[in-house]
Amino acid sequence: MSRQSDNDNHANQCNPNHDEYWHSRGEDDRPDDWEDRITQDDNED
């Protein structure tokens, strides 16, 4: 993989709006309630 590909993959895995974020967390796809889950995670911090 090229460095750019690595950077893109990392960025996608950190972006909850991207399916790869959810794949890296064991989900098949981005869930329909993804926005609620992100808000919930933010409130737990």
N, CA, C, O and CB atoms as a CASP TS submission, in Angstrom:
PFRMAT TS
TARGET T0000
AUTHOR 0000-0000-0000
METHOD Language model
MODEL 1
PARENT N/A
ATOM      1  N   MET     1       0.837  -1.183   0.000  1.00  0.00           N
ATOM      2  CA  MET     1       0.000   0.000   0.000  1.00  0.00           C
ATOM      3  C   MET     1       0.880   1.244   0.000  1.00  0.00           C
ATOM      4  O   MET     1       1.954   1.264   0.601  1.00  0.00           O
ATOM      5  CB  MET     1      -0.951   0.000   1.213  1.00  0.00           C
ATOM      6  N   SER     2       0.421   2.241  -0.660  1.00  0.00           N
ATOM      7  CA  SER     2       1.173   3.492  -0.670  1.00  0.00           C
ATOM      8  C   SER     2       0.888   4.270   0.613  1.00  0.00           C
ATOM      9  O   SER     2      -0.085   4.012   1.321  1.00  0.00           O
ATOM     10  CB  SER     2       0.815   4.341  -1.918  1.00  0.00           C
ATOM     11  N   ARG     3       1.740   5.201   0.876  1.00  0.00           N
ATOM     12  CA  ARG     3       1.546   6.033   2.065  1.00  0.00           C
ATOM     13  C   ARG     3       0.207   6.771   1.989  1.00  0.00           C
ATOM     14  O   ARG     3      -0.485   6.902   2.999  1.00  0.00           O
ATOM     15  CB  ARG     3       2.708   7.045   2.216  1.00  0.00           C
ATOM     16  N   GLN     4      -0.158   7.246   0.814  1.00  0.00           N
ATOM     17  CA  GLN     4      -1.441   7.944   0.664  1.00  0.00           C
ATOM     18  C   GLN     4      -2.603   6.998   0.952  1.00  0.00           C
ATOM     19  O   GLN     4      -3.575   7.394   1.597  1.00  0.00           O
ATOM     20  CB  GLN     4      -1.577   8.533  -0.758  1.00  0.00           C
ATOM     21  N   SER     5      -2.516   5.770   0.489  1.00  0.00           N
ATOM     22  CA  SER     5      -3.564   4.787   0.767  1.00  0.00           C
ATOM     23  C   SER     5      -3.682   4.523   2.264  1.00  0.00           C
ATOM     24  O   SER     5      -4.784   4.411   2.802  1.00  0.00           O
ATOM     25  CB  SER     5      -3.282   3.475   0.023  1.00  0.00           C
ATOM     26  N   ASP     6      -2.543   4.427   2.922  1.00  0.00           N
ATOM     27  CA  ASP     6      -2.546   4.236   4.376  1.00  0.00           C
ATOM     28  C   ASP     6      -3.206   5.418   5.073  1.00  0.00           C
ATOM     29  O   ASP     6      -4.006   5.243   5.991  1.00  0.00           O
ATOM     30  CB  ASP     6      -1.111   4.046   4.900  1.00  0.00           C
ATOM     31  N   ASN     7      -2.864   6.615   4.630  1.00  0.00           N
ATOM     32  CA  ASN     7      -3.448   7.815   5.235  1.00  0.00           C
ATOM     33  C   ASN     7      -4.951   7.885   4.994  1.00  0.00           C
ATOM     34  O   ASN     7      -5.714   8.241   5.892  1.00  0.00           O
ATOM     35  CB  ASN     7      -2.774   9.071   4.683  1.00  0.00           C
ATOM     36  N   ASP     8      -5.370   7.546   3.785  1.00  0.00           N
ATOM     37  CA  ASP     8      -6.795   7.555   3.462  1.00  0.00           C
ATOM     38  C   ASP     8      -7.550   6.530   4.316  1.00  0.00           C
ATOM     39  O   ASP     8      -8.624   6.820   4.841  1.00  0.00           O
ATOM     40  CB  ASP     8      -7.009   7.264   1.962  1.00  0.00           C
ATOM     41  N   ASN     9      -6.983   5.349   4.446  1.00  0.00           N
ATOM     42  CA  ASN     9      -7.611   4.296   5.233  1.00  0.00           C
ATOM     43  C   ASN     9      -7.735   4.734   6.691  1.00  0.00           C
ATOM     44  O   ASN     9      -8.782   4.552   7.312  1.00  0.00           O
ATOM     45  CB  ASN     9      -6.804   2.985   5.127  1.00  0.00           C
ATOM     46  N   HIS    10      -6.681   5.302   7.224  1.00  0.00           N
ATOM     47  CA  HIS    10      -6.717   5.771   8.607  1.00  0.00           C
ATOM     48  C   HIS    10      -7.790   6.852   8.791  1.00  0.00           C
ATOM     49  O   HIS    10      -8.548   6.819   9.760  1.00  0.00           O
ATOM     50  CB  HIS    10      -5.337   6.313   9.022  1.00  0.00           C
ATOM     51  N   ALA    11      -7.846   7.785   7.878  1.00  0.00           N
ATOM     52  CA  ALA    11      -8.844   8.850   7.958  1.00  0.00           C
ATOM     53  C   ALA    11     -10.257   8.274   7.888  1.00  0.00           C
ATOM     54  O   ALA    11     -11.142   8.707   8.626  1.00  0.00           O
ATOM     55  CB  ALA    11      -8.631   9.873   6.828  1.00  0.00           C
ATOM     56  N   ASN    12     -10.468   7.311   7.014  1.00  0.00           N
ATOM     57  CA  ASN    12     -11.791   6.695   6.883  1.00  0.00           C
ATOM     58  C   ASN    12     -12.186   5.957   8.159  1.00  0.00           C
ATOM     59  O   ASN    12     -13.351   5.978   8.556  1.00  0.00           O
ATOM     60  CB  ASN    12     -11.815   5.732   5.692  1.00  0.00           C
ATOM     61  N   GLN    13     -11.216   5.302   8.799  1.00  0.00           N
ATOM     62  CA  GLN    13     -11.505   4.565  10.022  1.00  0.00           C
ATOM     63  C   GLN    13     -11.786   5.491  11.200  1.00  0.00           C
ATOM     64  O   GLN    13     -12.344   5.051  12.205  1.00  0.00           O
ATOM     65  CB  GLN    13     -10.351   3.648  10.355  1.00  0.00           C
ATOM     66  N   CYS    14     -11.418   6.738  11.098  1.00  0.00           N
ATOM     67  CA  CYS    14     -11.665   7.722  12.157  1.00  0.00           C
ATOM     68  C   CYS    14     -12.904   8.569  11.891  1.00  0.00           C
ATOM     69  O   CYS    14     -13.267   9.412  12.712  1.00  0.00           O
ATOM     70  CB  CYS    14     -10.460   8.627  12.312  1.00  0.00           C
ATOM     71  N   ASN    15     -13.549   8.352  10.761  1.00  0.00           N
ATOM     72  CA  ASN    15     -14.685   9.167  10.338  1.00  0.00           C
ATOM     73  C   ASN    15     -15.976   8.359  10.478  1.00  0.00           C
ATOM     74  O   ASN    15     -16.221   7.454   9.681  1.00  0.00           O
ATOM     75  CB  ASN    15     -14.500   9.656   8.875  1.00  0.00           C
ATOM     76  N   PRO    16     -16.806   8.672  11.477  1.00  0.00           N
ATOM     77  CA  PRO    16     -18.034   7.890  11.676  1.00  0.00           C
ATOM     78  C   PRO    16     -19.040   8.015  10.547  1.00  0.00           C
ATOM     79  O   PRO    16     -20.005   7.252  10.495  1.00  0.00           O
ATOM     80  CB  PRO    16     -18.687   8.303  12.947  1.00  0.00           C
ATOM     81  N   ASN    17     -18.835   8.954   9.650  1.00  0.00           N
ATOM     82  CA  ASN    17     -19.722   9.087   8.502  1.00  0.00           C
ATOM     83  C   ASN    17     -19.332   8.115   7.384  1.00  0.00           C
ATOM     84  O   ASN    17     -20.035   8.015   6.379  1.00  0.00           O
ATOM     85  CB  ASN    17     -19.700  10.527   7.982  1.00  0.00           C
ATOM     86  N   HIS    18     -18.229   7.406   7.551  1.00  0.00           N
ATOM     87  CA  HIS    18     -17.704   6.497   6.530  1.00  0.00           C
ATOM     88  C   HIS    18     -17.919   5.045   6.958  1.00  0.00           C
ATOM     89  O   HIS    18     -17.724   4.701   8.124  1.00  0.00           O
ATOM     90  CB  HIS    18     -16.199   6.770   6.276  1.00  0.00           C
ATOM     91  N   ASP    19     -18.319   4.196   6.011  1.00  0.00           N
ATOM     92  CA  ASP    19     -18.552   2.780   6.320  1.00  0.00           C
ATOM     93  C   ASP    19     -17.324   2.107   6.927  1.00  0.00           C
ATOM     94  O   ASP    19     -17.466   1.227   7.777  1.00  0.00           O
ATOM     95  CB  ASP    19     -18.968   2.036   5.063  1.00  0.00           C
ATOM     96  N   GLU    20     -16.136   2.497   6.513  1.00  0.00           N
ATOM     97  CA  GLU    20     -14.921   1.850   7.027  1.00  0.00           C
ATOM     98  C   GLU    20     -14.772   2.050   8.539  1.00  0.00           C
ATOM     99  O   GLU    20     -14.213   1.192   9.222  1.00  0.00           O
ATOM    100  CB  GLU    20     -13.680   2.401   6.303  1.00  0.00           C
ATOM    101  N   TYR    21     -15.258   3.152   9.053  1.00  0.00           N
ATOM    102  CA  TYR    21     -15.270   3.388  10.503  1.00  0.00           C
ATOM    103  C   TYR    21     -16.007   2.242  11.189  1.00  0.00           C
ATOM    104  O   TYR    21     -15.532   1.677  12.175  1.00  0.00           O
ATOM    105  CB  TYR    21     -15.940   4.759  10.847  1.00  0.00           C
ATOM    106  N   TRP    22     -17.169   1.915  10.649  1.00  0.00           N
ATOM    107  CA  TRP    22     -18.006   0.885  11.259  1.00  0.00           C
ATOM    108  C   TRP    22     -17.457  -0.510  10.999  1.00  0.00           C
ATOM    109  O   TRP    22     -17.559  -1.382  11.862  1.00  0.00           O
ATOM    110  CB  TRP    22     -19.430   0.986  10.735  1.00  0.00           C
ATOM    111  N   HIS    23     -16.877  -0.735   9.830  1.00  0.00           N
ATOM    112  CA  HIS    23     -16.256  -2.032   9.538  1.00  0.00           C
ATOM    113  C   HIS    23     -15.127  -2.302  10.517  1.00  0.00           C
ATOM    114  O   HIS    23     -14.971  -3.429  10.986  1.00  0.00           O
ATOM    115  CB  HIS    23     -15.727  -2.078   8.088  1.00  0.00           C
ATOM    116  N   SER    24     -14.334  -1.281  10.832  1.00  0.00           N
ATOM    117  CA  SER    24     -13.209  -1.464  11.743  1.00  0.00           C
ATOM    118  C   SER    24     -13.670  -1.712  13.177  1.00  0.00           C
ATOM    119  O   SER    24     -12.877  -2.096  14.036  1.00  0.00           O
ATOM    120  CB  SER    24     -12.299  -0.249  11.697  1.00  0.00           C
ATOM    121  N   ARG    25     -14.949  -1.489  13.423  1.00  0.00           N
ATOM    122  CA  ARG    25     -15.526  -1.731  14.749  1.00  0.00           C
ATOM    123  C   ARG    25     -16.450  -2.940  14.756  1.00  0.00           C
ATOM    124  O   ARG    25     -17.244  -3.120  15.679  1.00  0.00           O
ATOM    125  CB  ARG    25     -16.287  -0.504  15.222  1.00  0.00           C
ATOM    126  N   GLY    26     -16.342  -3.764  13.724  1.00  0.00           N
ATOM    127  CA  GLY    26     -17.058  -5.029  13.688  1.00  0.00           C
ATOM    128  C   GLY    26     -18.464  -4.980  13.135  1.00  0.00           C
ATOM    129  O   GLY    26     -19.179  -5.981  13.195  1.00  0.00           O
ATOM    130  N   GLU    27     -18.881  -3.853  12.601  1.00  0.00           N
ATOM    131  CA  GLU    27     -20.213  -3.736  12.003  1.00  0.00           C
ATOM    132  C   GLU    27     -20.130  -4.065  10.511  1.00  0.00           C
ATOM    133  O   GLU    27     -19.090  -3.865   9.884  1.00  0.00           O
ATOM    134  CB  GLU    27     -20.799  -2.302  12.221  1.00  0.00           C
ATOM    135  N   ASP    28     -21.223  -4.567   9.950  1.00  0.00           N
ATOM    136  CA  ASP    28     -21.257  -4.855   8.516  1.00  0.00           C
ATOM    137  C   ASP    28     -21.359  -3.571   7.690  1.00  0.00           C
ATOM    138  O   ASP    28     -20.701  -3.435   6.658  1.00  0.00           O
ATOM    139  CB  ASP    28     -22.432  -5.782   8.191  1.00  0.00           C
ATOM    140  N   ASP    29     -22.166  -2.657   8.140  1.00  0.00           N
ATOM    141  CA  ASP    29     -22.396  -1.382   7.457  1.00  0.00           C
ATOM    142  C   ASP    29     -22.565  -0.293   8.503  1.00  0.00           C
ATOM    143  O   ASP    29     -22.621  -0.564   9.703  1.00  0.00           O
ATOM    144  CB  ASP    29     -23.645  -1.455   6.523  1.00  0.00           C
ATOM    145  N   ARG    30     -22.646   0.943   8.029  1.00  0.00           N
ATOM    146  CA  ARG    30     -22.958   2.043   8.942  1.00  0.00           C
ATOM    147  C   ARG    30     -24.398   1.859   9.400  1.00  0.00           C
ATOM    148  O   ARG    30     -25.293   1.762   8.561  1.00  0.00           O
ATOM    149  CB  ARG    30     -22.748   3.451   8.257  1.00  0.00           C
ATOM    150  N   PRO    31     -24.649   1.809  10.706  1.00  0.00           N
ATOM    151  CA  PRO    31     -26.015   1.606  11.193  1.00  0.00           C
ATOM    152  C   PRO    31     -26.890   2.816  10.913  1.00  0.00           C
ATOM    153  O   PRO    31     -26.398   3.936  10.774  1.00  0.00           O
ATOM    154  CB  PRO    31     -26.009   1.308  12.687  1.00  0.00           C
ATOM    155  N   ASP    32     -28.179   2.579  10.833  1.00  0.00           N
ATOM    156  CA  ASP    32     -29.124   3.664  10.580  1.00  0.00           C
ATOM    157  C   ASP    32     -29.088   4.714  11.688  1.00  0.00           C
ATOM    158  O   ASP    32     -29.322   5.896  11.434  1.00  0.00           O
ATOM    159  CB  ASP    32     -30.536   3.108  10.440  1.00  0.00           C
ATOM    160  N   ASP    33     -28.795   4.288  12.910  1.00  0.00           N
ATOM    161  CA  ASP    33     -28.774   5.213  14.047  1.00  0.00           C
ATOM    162  C   ASP    33     -27.358   5.684  14.387  1.00  0.00           C
ATOM    163  O   ASP    33     -27.061   5.998  15.540  1.00  0.00           O
ATOM    164  CB  ASP    33     -29.399   4.551  15.266  1.00  0.00           C
ATOM    165  N   TRP    34     -26.494   5.731  13.382  1.00  0.00           N
ATOM    166  CA  TRP    34     -25.083   6.057  13.624  1.00  0.00           C
ATOM    167  C   TRP    34     -24.905   7.412  14.287  1.00  0.00           C
ATOM    168  O   TRP    34     -24.017   7.576  15.124  1.00  0.00           O
ATOM    169  CB  TRP    34     -24.312   6.030  12.321  1.00  0.00           C
ATOM    170  N   GLU    35     -25.734   8.388  13.929  1.00  0.00           N
ATOM    171  CA  GLU    35     -25.595   9.720  14.531  1.00  0.00           C
ATOM    172  C   GLU    35     -25.913   9.679  16.027  1.00  0.00           C
ATOM    173  O   GLU    35     -25.241  10.331  16.826  1.00  0.00           O
ATOM    174  CB  GLU    35     -26.519  10.732  13.820  1.00  0.00           C
ATOM    175  N   ASP    36     -26.929   8.917  16.398  1.00  0.00           N
ATOM    176  CA  ASP    36     -27.272   8.769  17.811  1.00  0.00           C
ATOM    177  C   ASP    36     -26.148   8.068  18.564  1.00  0.00           C
ATOM    178  O   ASP    36     -25.835   8.438  19.696  1.00  0.00           O
ATOM    179  CB  ASP    36     -28.587   7.989  17.969  1.00  0.00           C
ATOM    180  N   ARG    37     -25.547   7.070  17.953  1.00  0.00           N
ATOM    181  CA  ARG    37     -24.451   6.352  18.598  1.00  0.00           C
ATOM    182  C   ARG    37     -23.249   7.262  18.823  1.00  0.00           C
ATOM    183  O   ARG    37     -22.604   7.193  19.869  1.00  0.00           O
ATOM    184  CB  ARG    37     -24.042   5.144  17.760  1.00  0.00           C
ATOM    185  N   ILE    38     -22.948   8.107  17.854  1.00  0.00           N
ATOM    186  CA  ILE    38     -21.818   9.019  17.985  1.00  0.00           C
ATOM    187  C   ILE    38     -22.095  10.031  19.087  1.00  0.00           C
ATOM    188  O   ILE    38     -21.218  10.309  19.904  1.00  0.00           O
ATOM    189  CB  ILE    38     -21.535   9.738  16.649  1.00  0.00           C
ATOM    190  N   THR    39     -23.293  10.579  19.119  1.00  0.00           N
ATOM    191  CA  THR    39     -23.674  11.540  20.153  1.00  0.00           C
ATOM    192  C   THR    39     -23.611  10.883  21.522  1.00  0.00           C
ATOM    193  O   THR    39     -23.149  11.486  22.491  1.00  0.00           O
ATOM    194  CB  THR    39     -25.088  12.098  19.890  1.00  0.00           C
ATOM    195  N   GLN    40     -24.075   9.651  21.594  1.00  0.00           N
ATOM    196  CA  GLN    40     -24.059   8.912  22.851  1.00  0.00           C
ATOM    197  C   GLN    40     -22.620   8.689  23.310  1.00  0.00           C
ATOM    198  O   GLN    40     -22.322   8.852  24.493  1.00  0.00           O
ATOM    199  CB  GLN    40     -24.792   7.563  22.699  1.00  0.00           C
ATOM    200  N   ASP    41     -21.728   8.320  22.397  1.00  0.00           N
ATOM    201  CA  ASP    41     -20.316   8.122  22.736  1.00  0.00           C
ATOM    202  C   ASP    41     -19.685   9.413  23.225  1.00  0.00           C
ATOM    203  O   ASP    41     -18.891   9.393  24.167  1.00  0.00           O
ATOM    204  CB  ASP    41     -19.545   7.589  21.529  1.00  0.00           C
ATOM    205  N   ASP    42     -20.021  10.527  22.606  1.00  0.00           N
ATOM    206  CA  ASP    42     -19.473  11.823  23.011  1.00  0.00           C
ATOM    207  C   ASP    42     -19.923  12.185  24.414  1.00  0.00           C
ATOM    208  O   ASP    42     -19.153  12.768  25.178  1.00  0.00           O
ATOM    209  CB  ASP    42     -19.892  12.917  22.027  1.00  0.00           C
ATOM    210  N   ASN    43     -21.151  11.853  24.765  1.00  0.00           N
ATOM    211  CA  ASN    43     -21.685  12.189  26.084  1.00  0.00           C
ATOM    212  C   ASN    43     -21.087  11.324  27.186  1.00  0.00           C
ATOM    213  O   ASN    43     -21.114  11.712  28.354  1.00  0.00           O
ATOM    214  CB  ASN    43     -23.193  12.045  26.084  1.00  0.00           C
ATOM    215  N   GLU    44     -20.546  10.158  26.835  1.00  0.00           N
ATOM    216  CA  GLU    44     -19.942   9.263  27.809  1.00  0.00           C
ATOM    217  C   GLU    44     -18.544   9.697  28.209  1.00  0.00           C
ATOM    218  O   GLU    44     -18.037   9.262  29.243  1.00  0.00           O
ATOM    219  CB  GLU    44     -19.901   7.866  27.265  1.00  0.00           C
ATOM    220  N   ASP    45     -17.913  10.541  27.415  1.00  0.00           N
ATOM    221  CA  ASP    45     -16.534  10.983  27.715  1.00  0.00           C
ATOM    222  C   ASP    45     -16.471  11.939  28.851  1.00  0.00           C
ATOM    223  O   ASP    45     -15.386  12.394  29.216  1.00  0.00           O
ATOM    224  CB  ASP    45     -15.910  11.619  26.519  1.00  0.00           C
TER
END
